[in-house]
Amino acid sequence: MSELKVTSIEELKKIAKGEVVELPPFAEGTPFVARLKRPSMLALAKTGKIPNSLLTQANKLFVGGVQQAARNTDDEAMMDELFEILDVICEEAFVEPTMKELKDNGIELTDEQYMAIFSYTQQGVKSLENFRS
């Protein structure tokens, strides 16, 4: 059994800059590669980036994932809350390009990209394998 070593501050700083990942494409044959980081949903709630009014829905999303949170797709308010939370998560996850840069250029994420980004923020790069064809 190997001895554990403390992770260096330099390594933590490198990790904090995010990692380059391939997301589902906007168009067939054109990869979408971005630098993402994995923000904490708990920290987003604590700092008010996820407002108190959305905490119940955020908790469902955090505990059960998107499918669990979106069970009642007939509830328009619930779907609006879900997308609002996903927007906050994507805003915090994108390092390069930023979400603001995408929006400023009229680029809207696809549903598959939203789901991939959420999965990445919760489970890391391995979760993106499910979104690759």
C-alpha positions in Angstrom: 0.0 0.0 0.0 1.5 3.3 -1.0 1.8 6.2 1.4 -0.5 9.2 0.9 1.0 12.5 0.1 -0.5 15.9 0.8 -1.7 17.6 -2.4 0.5 20.7 -3.0 -0.9 24.2 -3.2 0.5 24.4 -6.8 -1.5 21.3 -7.8 -4.6 22.7 -6.2 -4.2 26.0 -8.0 -3.8 24.1 -11.3 -7.0 22.2 -10.6 -8.9 25.4 -9.7 -8.3 26.7 -13.2 -10.5 24.0 -14.5 -9.9 21.3 -17.1 -10.4 21.1 -20.8 -13.3 18.8 -21.7 -15.2 17.8 -24.8 -18.9 18.5 -24.6 -21.7 17.4 -26.9 -21.4 19.2 -30.2 -23.6 22.0 -31.5 -23.4 20.4 -34.9 -22.4 17.0 -36.1 -18.7 16.7 -36.7 -17.8 20.0 -34.9 -16.6 19.2 -31.4 -17.3 21.7 -28.6 -14.4 21.9 -26.3 -14.3 24.2 -23.3 -12.5 24.7 -20.0 -14.8 23.9 -17.1 -14.5 23.8 -13.4 -16.6 22.0 -10.8 -18.4 24.6 -8.6 -20.0 23.5 -5.3 -23.8 23.7 -5.3 -23.6 24.1 -1.5 -21.3 27.1 -1.9 -23.6 28.6 -4.6 -26.5 28.3 -2.2 -24.5 29.7 0.7 -23.3 32.8 -1.3 -26.9 33.4 -2.6 -26.1 32.6 -6.2 -28.8 30.0 -5.9 -31.5 32.0 -4.1 -33.5 30.7 -1.2 -36.6 30.4 -3.3 -34.8 27.8 -5.4 -33.2 25.7 -2.7 -35.8 23.0 -2.6 -35.5 22.4 -6.3 -31.7 22.7 -6.1 -31.7 20.1 -3.4 -33.7 17.7 -5.6 -31.2 18.3 -8.4 -28.2 17.8 -6.1 -29.5 14.6 -4.5 -31.4 12.9 -7.4 -29.9 14.5 -10.5 -31.8 16.1 -13.4 -34.1 13.2 -14.1 -35.3 13.1 -10.5 -35.7 16.9 -10.3 -37.6 17.0 -13.6 -40.1 14.2 -12.9 -43.1 16.4 -13.1 -42.5 18.1 -16.5 -46.1 19.3 -16.5 -45.3 21.8 -13.7 -44.1 24.8 -15.7 -42.8 26.7 -12.5 -40.8 23.6 -11.6 -39.2 23.5 -15.0 -38.4 27.2 -14.9 -36.7 26.7 -11.5 -34.8 23.8 -12.8 -33.5 25.7 -15.8 -32.7 28.7 -13.6 -30.5 26.5 -11.4 -28.8 24.9 -14.4 -28.0 28.4 -15.7 -26.4 29.3 -12.4 -24.4 26.1 -12.5 -23.3 26.7 -16.1 -22.4 30.3 -15.3 -20.1 29.1 -12.6 -18.7 26.1 -14.5 -17.6 27.8 -17.7 -14.0 29.2 -17.5 -13.3 29.4 -21.2 -15.3 30.5 -23.0 -17.4 32.1 -20.3 -21.2 31.7 -20.2 -21.4 35.5 -20.7 -19.3 35.2 -23.9 -21.6 32.5 -25.2 -24.7 34.5 -24.5 -23.3 37.8 -25.8 -22.6 36.0 -29.1 -26.1 34.5 -29.3 -25.0 31.0 -28.6 -27.5 28.9 -26.7 -26.5 25.6 -25.1 -28.5 22.5 -26.2 -30.3 20.4 -23.6 -27.7 17.7 -24.0 -25.0 20.2 -23.3 -26.8 21.4 -20.1 -27.1 17.8 -18.9 -23.5 17.1 -19.7 -22.3 20.2 -17.9 -24.4 19.4 -14.8 -23.1 15.8 -14.8 -19.5 17.0 -15.1 -20.0 19.4 -12.2 -21.2 16.6 -10.0 -19.2 13.6 -11.1 -16.2 14.9 -13.1 -14.9 14.1 -16.6 -15.8 10.4 -16.5 -19.5 11.3 -16.6 -19.1 12.9 -20.0 -18.4 9.5 -21.6 -22.2 9.0 -21.5 -22.7 12.0 -23.8 -20.2 11.0 -26.5 -21.5 9.1 -29.5 
